[in-house]
Amino acid sequence: MLEILAILDGIEGPATSGEIQRELNRRGIYLSQRTIRYYLKLMDELGLTRKVRKARQITSEGRRRMRALTVSTRMEWMLDRMYQRIAEMDFDLSTGSGSVIANKLFIRREDFTWVMRHVISLGKEVPKLLFYPKYQVRETGLRRGDLLEIKYVSSNTLYGILLRNGVPVSVKGVGLLELKDYRPTTFAEVMHYSGTTISPSQLLIFAGMTRVAEAAKRGTGTVLATFGEIPYNSIPKAQKILNKMRELGFEGIMEIREPGFAYGLRTGKLRGVVISVTGANFAAMIKEGGFDLRMAFDTAMDDLGAFDRNVIPV
């Protein structure tokens, strides 16, 4: 309901359930129009919205209530959704099969060939900068079918795999990791999930702060990387899990660092740091190439085997 209020507050005039649905999809929330109409009816009764013909408009009470609750609630919602997705995973490390967390991006159909040529032209080192270097593409049906959906594996899958294999992990945030000769040097900037209402990866991409294409070509640049903490005594077990993931095709940079300073991140004496490049570097490369796209993070689950297209053809 708060997301719907935020949408109505951000536009001029009323909006239909279909228009609200499209904006919710852009924000990574997928509801049927029937469900949206149910919420709108409830919000009418609460005095938060009012009906204008077949559309709805936010009221002054709706704006007051939204401003009082939206920020703190959305910060909690982002972390809650992330941990919910992690808990939903059933990926089996021993067989290399099962569901993983996926991100989506949407591009125009006419841009698809140019987008992939752009990414492919960046060189064979691209897989090192992606959490899992495969993707899938399908029709969306959105906007009369002129958008294509590209789905790729979210790096939050790493935390799900660790948890399912007995390693407690605390998800922390995303940052800009500087590379030199394709090796991490330090985090230039970081954003914690607990302190933002917007996906850090999405914010950093649209702010133009990544240099993933440059890193892919020359080995030096800034890429998106996620970080979390694990107990110190779990480090050996976690390292074995990462080694097994590499055998299954997770080619991106993944590291576990000892307590202390890890690429500029300071940790407690009894906590190690898990660092991994994110799948969102795929979206960052596309954005850096000047292409229009929309993104939705941690919004889907899919079997790892469904990601069958190589970012760099073999």
C-alpha positions in Angstrom: 0.0 0.0 0.0 2.9 2.4 0.8 4.4 1.7 -2.6 1.1 2.4 -4.3 0.8 5.7 -2.4 4.4 6.6 -3.3 3.5 6.0 -7.0 0.4 8.2 -6.8 2.3 10.9 -5.0 4.9 11.0 -7.7 2.6 11.6 -10.6 0.3 14.4 -11.7 -3.3 13.5 -11.6 -4.9 10.1 -11.1 -3.6 6.7 -12.3 -5.4 3.5 -13.3 -4.6 0.1 -11.8 -2.8 -0.8 -15.1 -0.5 2.3 -14.8 0.1 1.5 -11.2 1.0 -2.1 -12.1 3.6 -1.1 -14.6 5.3 1.2 -12.1 5.2 -1.5 -9.4 6.9 -3.9 -11.9 9.6 -1.3 -12.5 10.2 -1.3 -8.8 10.4 -5.0 -8.6 6.9 -5.6 -7.1 4.7 -7.9 -9.1 0.9 -7.8 -8.3 -2.1 -8.6 -10.5 -4.4 -5.7 -11.3 -7.1 -7.5 -9.3 -4.9 -7.4 -6.2 -4.1 -3.7 -6.9 -7.8 -2.9 -7.2 -8.4 -4.6 -3.8 -5.7 -2.4 -2.2 -7.1 0.7 -3.8 -10.6 0.0 -2.5 -9.2 -0.5 1.0 -7.3 2.7 0.7 -10.4 4.5 -0.4 -12.1 3.4 2.8 -9.2 4.6 4.9 -9.3 8.0 3.2 -5.8 7.6 1.6 -7.0 7.7 -2.0 -10.1 8.8 -3.8 -11.8 7.5 -7.0 -11.6 9.7 -10.1 -13.7 8.0 -12.8 -11.8 4.6 -13.3 -8.6 5.9 -11.7 -7.3 6.8 -8.3 -5.7 9.9 -6.8 -3.9 10.3 -3.5 -5.5 12.4 -0.8 -3.8 14.9 1.6 -4.2 12.2 4.4 -2.6 9.7 2.1 0.4 12.0 1.6 0.7 12.6 5.4 0.5 8.9 6.2 3.0 8.0 3.5 5.6 10.5 4.6 5.3 9.3 8.2 5.9 5.6 7.4 7.4 5.1 4.0 11.1 5.5 4.6 11.6 3.3 7.6 9.2 0.7 6.3 10.8 0.5 2.9 14.3 0.1 4.5 13.0 -2.9 6.5 11.1 -4.2 3.5 14.3 -4.3 1.4 16.2 -6.5 3.9 13.2 -8.6 4.6 12.6 -9.4 0.9 16.3 -10.2 0.5 16.3 -12.7 3.4 13.0 -14.1 2.2 14.5 -14.9 -1.2 17.5 -16.4 0.5 15.3 -18.7 2.6 13.3 -19.7 -0.5 16.4 -21.1 -2.3 16.7 -24.9 -2.6 19.9 -25.0 -4.6 21.9 -28.2 -4.0 25.6 -27.6 -4.1 26.3 -31.4 -4.4 24.3 -31.7 -7.6 24.6 -28.2 -9.0 20.8 -27.9 -9.4 17.9 -26.1 -7.8 16.6 -22.6 -7.5 18.7 -19.5 -7.2 17.8 -15.8 -6.8 17.5 -13.8 -10.0 17.6 -10.2 -11.1 15.9 -8.9 -14.2 16.6 -6.1 -16.6 14.4 -4.9 -19.4 15.6 -3.5 -22.7 14.0 -2.6 -26.0 13.8 -5.4 -28.5 15.5 -3.4 -31.2 18.5 -2.8 -28.9 19.1 -6.4 -28.0 21.6 -7.3 -30.8 23.5 -4.1 -30.2 23.5 -4.6 -26.5 25.0 -8.1 -26.7 27.6 -7.0 -29.3 28.6 -4.2 -26.9 29.1 -6.7 -24.0 30.8 -9.3 -26.1 33.2 -6.7 -27.5 34.5 -6.0 -24.0 36.7 -9.2 -24.0 37.0 -12.6 -22.5 37.6 -11.3 -19.0 34.0 -10.3 -18.6 33.0 -13.5 -16.8 35.4 -12.6 -13.9 33.3 -9.5 -13.3 29.9 -11.3 -13.2 28.7 -13.5 -10.4 27.5 -16.1 -12.9 28.3 -15.5 -16.5 25.1 -16.8 -18.1 21.7 -15.4 -18.7 18.3 -16.1 -20.2 16.1 -13.9 -22.3 12.3 -14.0 -23.0 9.4 -11.9 -24.2 7.7 -9.9 -21.6 4.3 -8.9 -23.1 4.9 -5.5 -21.6 4.2 -2.4 -23.7 2.7 -4.5 -26.5 5.7 -6.8 -26.5 8.4 -4.3 -27.4 10.5 -5.1 -24.3 12.7 -8.1 -23.7 13.5 -9.4 -20.3 17.0 -10.5 -19.5 17.3 -12.5 -16.3 20.6 -13.2 -14.6 21.7 -14.8 -11.3 21.8 -12.4 -8.3 24.9 -12.5 -6.1 22.6 -12.9 -3.1 22.5 -16.5 -4.2 25.9 -16.8 -2.6 24.5 -16.0 0.9 21.7 -18.6 0.3 24.3 -21.3 -0.6 26.4 -20.5 2.4 23.3 -20.7 4.8 22.1 -23.9 3.2 25.5 -25.5 3.8 25.8 -24.5 7.5 27.6 -21.1 7.3 25.8 -18.3 9.2 26.0 -15.1 7.2 24.9 -11.5 7.7 24.2 -9.6 4.5 25.7 -6.1 4.7 25.8 -4.1 1.5 27.1 -3.3 -2.0 30.0 -1.0 -3.0 32.3 0.1 -5.8 35.3 -2.2 -5.8 38.4 -0.9 -7.5 40.3 -3.4 -9.7 43.9 -3.3 -11.0 45.0 -6.1 -13.3 41.6 -7.7 -12.6 42.5 -8.0 -8.9 40.6 -6.2 -6.2 42.4 -3.4 -4.4 39.9 -1.4 -2.3 36.3 -0.3 -1.9 36.0 3.3 -3.1 32.4 3.6 -1.8 30.0 1.4 0.1 26.2 1.4 0.8 24.6 -0.7 3.5 21.2 -2.3 2.8 20.0 -1.2 6.3 20.5 2.4 5.4 18.8 2.8 2.0 15.3 2.5 0.5 16.8 2.0 -3.0 18.8 -0.9 -4.2 22.4 0.2 -3.8 23.4 -1.5 -7.1 20.6 0.3 -9.0 21.5 3.6 -7.5 25.2 3.3 -8.3 24.5 2.2 -11.9 22.2 5.1 -12.6 24.5 7.6 -10.9 27.1 6.6 -13.5 29.6 5.6 -10.8 30.6 2.2 -12.3 33.5 1.6 -14.7 32.8 -2.1 -15.5 33.5 -1.8 -19.2 36.9 -0.3 -18.6 37.7 -3.0 -16.1 36.6 -5.7 -18.6 38.9 -4.2 -21.3 41.9 -3.2 -19.4 41.6 -4.9 -16.0 41.4 -1.5 -14.2 38.1 0.1 -13.2 35.4 0.0 -10.6 32.8 -2.8 -10.4 29.9 -3.6 -8.2 30.6 -6.0 -5.4 28.6 -7.3 -2.5 29.9 -8.0 1.0 28.7 -9.9 4.1 30.1 -11.2 7.3 30.5 -14.8 8.6 31.9 -16.1 11.9 35.6 -16.5 12.0 35.5 -20.2 12.7 33.4 -20.7 9.6 36.0 -19.4 7.2 37.5 -22.8 6.3 34.1 -24.3 5.5 33.0 -21.3 3.6 36.2 -21.4 1.5 35.4 -25.0 0.5 31.9 -23.9 -0.6 33.3 -21.2 -2.8 35.7 -23.6 -4.4 32.8 -26.0 -5.2 30.8 -23.1 -6.6 33.7 -22.3 -9.0 33.6 -25.9 -10.2 29.9 -25.3 -11.0 30.6 -22.3 -13.2 30.5 -19.4 -10.8 33.5 -17.7 -12.5 33.3 -14.2 -10.9 35.6 -12.9 -8.3 34.7 -14.3 -4.9 36.9 -14.0 -1.8 36.9 -14.6 1.9 39.0 -12.2 4.0 40.3 -12.6 7.5 39.1 -10.3 10.3 40.6 -6.8 10.3 40.7 -4.7 7.2 39.3 -6.2 4.0 39.8 -3.9 1.0 39.0 -1.0 3.3 36.2 -2.7 5.1 36.8 -2.9 8.9 35.4 -6.0 10.7 35.3 -7.3 14.2 37.9 -9.7 15.5 35.7 -12.7 15.2 34.1 -12.0 11.8 35.4 -12.7 8.4 34.2 -10.9 5.2 32.7 -12.6 2.1 33.2 -10.5 -1.0 31.8 -11.2 -4.5 31.3 -9.2 -7.7 27.6 -8.9 -8.4 25.4 -10.0 -11.3 24.4 -6.4 -11.7 27.7 -5.7 -13.4 25.9 -7.0 -16.5 23.4 -4.2 -16.2 26.1 -1.7 -15.5 28.0 -2.6 -18.7 24.8 -2.1 -20.7 24.1 1.3 -19.1 27.7 2.4 -19.6 27.2 1.6 -23.3 24.5 4.2 -23.5 21.5 1.9 -23.7 18.2 2.4 -22.0 17.2 -0.3 -19.5 15.0 -0.9 -16.4 16.1 -3.1 -13.6 14.4 -5.2 -10.9 16.5 -6.8 -8.2 15.9 -10.1 -6.3 12.5 -10.4 -7.7 12.5 -14.0 -9.1 13.6 -17.5 -8.4 14.7 -19.9 -11.1 16.6 -23.1 -11.6 20.3 -22.6 -12.4 20.0 -24.7 -15.5 17.6 -22.2 -17.0 20.4 -19.7 -17.4 21.8 -21.2 -20.6 23.2 -18.3 -22.7 26.8 -17.4 -22.3 27.6 -13.7 -21.9 30.8 -14.5 -23.8 30.2 -17.2 -26.4 32.5 -20.2 -26.1 
